[in-house]
Amino acid sequence: MTNQDNQKSLELAQQIIELDAKWLQPFDVEDPFNNDVRLQGFLSQKPDHRYGALVITHVDGKAAPQLILATPKLHYPFGKDGKFHFPPIKKIHIYEKLDGTNVLAYRYQDADRNSHLTYKLRLYPVLRNSRWGPFLDMWNELMQKYPAIPQLVSENNCHISFEIYGMRNAHLMLYDADLSVAALFGIRHDATIVPVFDLKLFDVPPAPVIDEISAEDDPVKKYAEIREHMEQRMKHTDDEKLVGMEGTVWYIEEPNGRVTMWKCKPESVEEIHWAIGINKKAVLATCWNYLETGDILSYENLLPLLLEEYELRDIENFRTYIDSCIAQVNHEVEFRERVLNGYDQLGISIQTDKGDVMRAMSQIFNRGDMQKVYTTIIRNR
């Protein structure tokens, strides 16, 4: 398309999603689930109900403007002043917040109004393998395990949000499972949330239920109790991972039937510490989040994600520490790639020939890194 065509597409996208251009990231990708159909348009980075949403402008080069709402940004039910702002409550359904990679199942239409089912990452229009993880391969594996997954969008008449988690997709939290998926909720075209208990899931597992409270209960008191309960049971590992529960998601059912979602995290894993503001732990988490959808981790590429939570002035004042976090994560990614490439070239399994594998790897890595080498192989292969 010409520059003039691109500008027209951007203006159309702004009208459809009702956002300024600064929130819209252009994309031009191939859909791996539909014979590499070419999708063009814009992805929203606005941290609200339009987070990760797509305005598809063209399908295979033909105009097919449409809005795809995705997994919204979750917020805490309190402000920076510590005051809670729960909406009117009929009932609250509390589920475990899983720490993994979000995948949205959605349908789009081509110019002839044919419907196509595909899947996307949080901030990428389709599923793909990246330097950090083979998300496309993992998803295909999970669909083999749960063949009902492709039916869920049509059966429920809404897009479906999932989480891929487990040892082979380790983020901050460590799980016993090798690789798992959970259905989280549905999203309708008008941004209505469909809680998981209202979805037809067949054999696909939902996120684990934690609790349910009624309008008569004190939500602020319950929030504090659950947060403290999670923190008390959190365990720290030697490699800065955590074992326990990353948090909970509160589905608040209002008297008018509307459902809103709120997050509750223990202090060990909170993305934002209200009293401190931007900090190293939060920046590191943002670095890893970026690598789900991007391959080159740099300050320029990370900045849009940081701006979702922090003021530019605070980010610039923290620049030295941000650069340090970026260097640390890039080193971890490069180390992981070296380990897995070396292991794959051996052609033997660590499950059956641990001694031979570790002897061979010790010829490549320093003695002090061998425990980390072993852990990397076990968690990824």
C-alpha positions in Angstrom: 0.0 0.0 0.0 1.1 3.6 -0.6 1.7 6.1 2.2 -1.6 7.6 1.4 -3.3 4.2 1.7 -1.6 3.6 5.0 -2.7 7.0 6.3 -6.3 6.2 5.3 -6.1 2.9 7.0 -4.8 4.5 10.2 -7.6 7.1 10.1 -10.2 4.4 9.6 -8.7 2.3 12.5 -8.9 5.4 14.8 -12.6 5.8 14.0 -13.4 2.1 14.5 -11.6 1.7 17.9 -11.9 5.4 19.0 -8.3 5.9 19.9 -5.5 8.3 19.0 -2.8 7.1 16.6 -0.3 7.0 19.5 -2.0 3.9 20.9 -2.0 2.0 17.6 0.8 -0.3 16.4 0.6 -1.3 12.6 0.9 -5.0 11.8 1.3 -7.0 8.6 1.4 -10.7 9.4 0.4 -14.1 8.0 -2.1 -16.3 9.8 -0.6 -19.8 10.4 -4.0 -21.4 11.0 -5.5 -20.3 7.7 -3.0 -21.0 4.9 -0.9 -17.9 5.8 -3.7 -15.5 4.9 -2.2 -12.0 5.1 -3.7 -9.8 7.9 -3.0 -6.0 8.0 -4.2 -3.4 10.4 -3.4 -2.0 13.8 -3.0 -3.3 17.3 -4.1 -1.3 20.4 -1.7 -0.8 23.3 -4.2 1.3 25.3 -4.3 -0.3 28.8 -8.1 -0.6 29.1 -10.8 -2.9 27.6 -9.1 -2.3 24.2 -5.7 -3.7 25.3 -4.4 -6.0 22.6 -7.5 -5.4 20.4 -7.1 -5.5 16.6 -8.5 -3.3 13.9 -8.1 -5.5 10.9 -8.2 -3.3 7.8 -7.2 -5.8 5.1 -7.4 -9.5 4.6 -5.2 -10.9 1.8 -4.9 -7.3 0.4 -8.6 -6.7 0.2 -10.5 -4.2 2.5 -12.2 -5.9 5.3 -12.4 -3.5 8.2 -13.4 -5.0 11.6 -12.7 -4.7 15.3 -11.5 -7.7 17.3 -11.6 -7.1 21.1 -9.1 -9.2 23.0 -8.0 -9.9 26.6 -8.4 -6.6 28.4 -6.0 -5.0 30.8 -6.7 -6.0 34.4 -6.5 -3.5 37.2 -6.4 -3.5 41.0 -9.7 -2.5 42.7 -8.0 0.4 44.4 -6.2 3.6 43.5 -2.8 4.8 44.3 -4.3 6.4 47.4 -5.2 2.9 48.6 -9.0 3.5 48.5 -11.0 0.6 47.1 -13.6 1.2 44.4 -15.5 -2.0 44.0 -18.6 -1.7 41.8 -22.1 -2.8 43.1 -21.8 -6.4 44.1 -24.3 -9.3 43.6 -21.7 -12.0 43.9 -17.9 -12.3 43.4 -16.4 -15.4 41.8 -12.7 -15.8 42.6 -10.3 -17.8 40.3 -6.6 -18.4 40.4 -4.6 -16.0 38.2 -2.2 -18.2 36.2 1.2 -17.0 35.3 1.9 -17.9 31.7 1.2 -16.8 28.1 -2.2 -15.4 27.2 -3.8 -16.7 24.0 -7.0 -15.4 22.5 -9.1 -17.6 20.1 -11.0 -15.3 17.7 -12.8 -15.1 14.4 -12.3 -12.6 11.6 -14.0 -12.2 8.2 -12.4 -11.8 4.8 -13.7 -9.4 2.1 -16.2 -12.0 1.0 -17.5 -12.3 4.6 -16.1 -15.8 5.0 -15.2 -16.5 8.7 -11.8 -17.7 9.9 -10.8 -19.0 13.3 -7.3 -18.2 14.6 -5.4 -17.4 17.7 -3.3 -14.4 19.0 -0.8 -13.5 21.6 -1.5 -10.6 24.0 0.2 -8.0 21.9 0.6 -9.7 18.6 -2.2 -10.4 16.0 -1.5 -14.1 15.6 0.3 -17.0 17.3 4.0 -17.4 16.6 7.2 -18.9 17.9 9.6 -16.4 19.4 13.1 -16.4 20.9 11.6 -16.8 24.3 9.2 -19.7 23.6 7.7 -21.8 20.8 4.2 -20.6 21.5 2.8 -21.7 18.2 4.2 -25.2 18.7 3.0 -25.4 22.3 -0.5 -24.3 21.2 -0.7 -26.9 18.5 0.4 -29.5 21.0 -2.4 -28.4 23.4 -5.0 -28.5 20.7 -4.0 -32.1 20.1 -4.6 -32.8 23.8 -7.8 -30.8 23.9 -9.5 -31.2 20.4 -12.5 -29.2 21.6 -10.6 -25.9 21.7 -11.4 -24.9 18.1 -15.2 -25.4 18.8 -15.3 -23.0 21.8 -15.6 -19.7 19.9 -18.6 -20.8 17.8 -20.2 -22.8 20.7 -20.1 -19.7 23.0 -20.5 -17.0 20.4 -17.6 -15.0 21.8 -13.8 -14.9 21.7 -12.2 -17.0 24.3 -9.2 -16.1 26.5 -6.8 -18.9 27.5 -3.5 -19.2 29.5 -0.6 -21.5 28.5 1.4 -22.3 31.6 3.6 -24.9 33.1 7.3 -25.9 33.5 7.9 -25.6 29.7 6.5 -22.0 29.7 7.9 -20.8 33.0 7.6 -17.1 33.8 7.9 -15.9 37.4 5.9 -18.8 38.9 6.9 -22.5 38.7 4.2 -25.2 38.3 4.4 -28.9 38.6 2.7 -29.5 35.3 4.8 -29.8 32.2 2.5 -27.8 29.9 -1.1 -26.9 30.6 -3.9 -24.7 29.3 -6.8 -23.1 31.1 -9.9 -21.3 29.7 -10.2 -17.9 31.5 -13.3 -16.1 30.1 -15.1 -15.0 27.0 -15.2 -11.5 25.3 -18.2 -10.5 23.2 -18.1 -7.9 20.4 -19.5 -5.2 22.8 -16.7 -5.9 25.3 -19.0 -7.8 27.6 -17.1 -10.4 29.7 -18.5 -13.9 29.8 -17.1 -15.6 33.0 -15.8 -19.1 32.7 -18.7 -20.6 34.6 -21.0 -19.5 31.8 -18.9 -21.0 29.1 -19.4 -24.4 27.4 -15.9 -25.9 27.7 -16.4 -29.6 27.0 -13.1 -31.2 28.1 -11.0 -28.0 28.2 -10.1 -27.2 31.8 -11.0 -23.8 33.4 -8.8 -21.8 35.7 -9.0 -23.2 39.2 -11.8 -21.9 41.5 -10.6 -20.3 44.7 -13.7 -18.9 46.4 -17.1 -17.2 46.0 -18.5 -14.4 48.2 -21.8 -12.7 48.3 -23.0 -9.1 48.6 -23.3 -9.5 52.4 -19.5 -10.1 52.7 -17.0 -7.4 53.1 -14.9 -7.5 49.9 -12.1 -5.3 51.2 -11.6 -7.6 54.2 -11.8 -10.7 52.0 -9.3 -9.1 49.5 -6.8 -8.6 52.4 -7.3 -12.1 53.7 -6.7 -13.8 50.3 -3.7 -11.6 49.6 -2.2 -12.5 53.0 -3.0 -16.2 52.5 -1.2 -16.2 49.2 1.8 -14.4 50.5 2.2 -16.7 53.5 2.4 -19.8 51.2 4.8 -18.3 48.7 8.1 -20.0 48.4 11.2 -18.6 46.7 13.6 -20.7 44.6 17.3 -20.3 44.2 16.9 -18.9 40.7 14.5 -16.1 41.7 11.4 -18.0 40.7 8.4 -18.4 43.0 6.3 -21.4 43.9 2.7 -20.7 45.0 -0.1 -18.7 43.5 0.6 -15.7 41.3 -2.7 -14.1 42.3 -6.4 -14.3 41.8 -8.9 -12.7 39.4 -12.2 -11.4 40.9 -15.2 -11.6 38.6 -17.6 -9.2 40.1 -21.2 -9.9 39.1 -23.2 -6.7 39.5 -27.0 -6.6 40.2 -27.6 -5.5 36.5 -25.8 -8.7 35.2 -22.6 -6.9 34.2 -19.4 -8.7 35.0 -16.1 -6.8 35.7 -12.7 -8.3 36.4 -10.1 -7.2 39.0 -6.8 -8.7 40.0 -5.4 -9.5 43.4 -1.8 -10.4 43.9 0.4 -11.2 46.9 3.2 -8.6 47.6 5.8 -11.0 46.2 4.5 -10.7 42.7 2.8 -7.4 42.4 3.7 -5.7 39.2 3.4 -2.3 40.8 4.3 -1.3 44.3 2.2 1.7 45.0 4.5 3.2 47.5 7.6 2.9 45.4 6.5 3.3 41.8 8.8 2.0 39.1 11.3 -0.6 40.3 13.7 -3.3 39.0 11.3 -6.2 39.7 8.5 -4.5 37.6 10.9 -3.7 34.8 12.3 -7.2 34.6 8.7 -8.6 34.4 8.0 -6.1 31.6 11.1 -7.2 29.7 10.0 -10.8 29.8 6.5 -9.8 28.7 7.9 -8.0 25.7 9.8 -11.1 24.6 6.5 -12.9 24.1 5.8 -10.8 21.0 9.2 -9.2 20.1 12.6 -10.6 19.4 14.9 -7.6 19.9 14.7 -6.3 23.5 15.9 -2.7 23.6 15.0 0.4 25.5 13.1 1.8 22.4 11.1 -1.4 22.1 10.4 -1.7 25.8 9.3 1.9 26.3 5.7 1.6 25.0 5.0 -1.2 27.6 6.6 0.9 30.4 4.4 3.8 29.4 1.3 1.8 30.1 2.1 2.0 33.8 4.5 4.8 34.4 5.1 8.5 33.5 7.9 9.2 31.0 9.7 11.4 33.5 9.9 8.5 36.0 11.0 6.1 33.3 13.8 8.4 32.1 15.0 8.9 35.7 15.2 5.2 36.1 17.0 4.7 32.7 20.2 3.4 34.1 18.4 0.6 36.0 16.2 -0.2 32.9 19.3 -0.6 30.8 20.7 -3.0 33.4 17.4 -5.0 33.4 17.5 -5.2 29.6 21.1 -6.4 29.7 20.3 -9.0 32.3 17.3 -10.4 30.4 19.2 -10.5 27.1 22.0 -12.4 28.8 19.4 -14.9 30.2 17.9 -15.4 26.7 21.2 -15.9 25.1 22.3 -18.4 27.7 19.1 -20.3 27.3 19.5 -20.4 23.5 23.1 -21.7 23.9 22.0 -24.4 26.3 19.1 -25.7 24.2 21.0 -25.5 21.0 23.9 -27.5 22.5 21.5 -30.0 24.1 19.5 -30.5 20.8 22.8 -31.2 18.9 23.7 -34.0 21.3 20.8 -36.2 20.1 20.4 -37.9 23.5 17.7 -37.5 26.2 18.5 -36.1 29.6 15.7 -38.2 31.0 17.5 -41.4 30.0 21.1 -40.4 29.8 21.5 -37.6 32.4 25.2 -38.4 33.1 26.2 -38.4 29.4 24.3 -35.2 28.7 25.8 -33.3 31.6 29.4 -34.5 30.8 28.9 -33.3 27.2 27.5 -30.0 28.3 30.3 -29.5 30.8 32.7 -29.2 27.8 30.7 -26.1 26.7 29.8 -24.4 29.9 31.7 -23.4 33.1 31.4 -25.7 36.1 29.6 -23.0 38.1 26.9 -22.8 35.4 26.1 -26.5 35.3 23.2 -26.5 37.7 21.6 -23.7 35.7 22.3 -25.7 32.5 20.5 -28.7 34.0 17.5 -26.6 35.1 17.2 -24.9 31.7 17.1 -28.3 29.9 14.6 -29.8 32.3 12.3 -26.8 32.1 12.3 -26.5 28.3 12.8 -30.0 27.0 
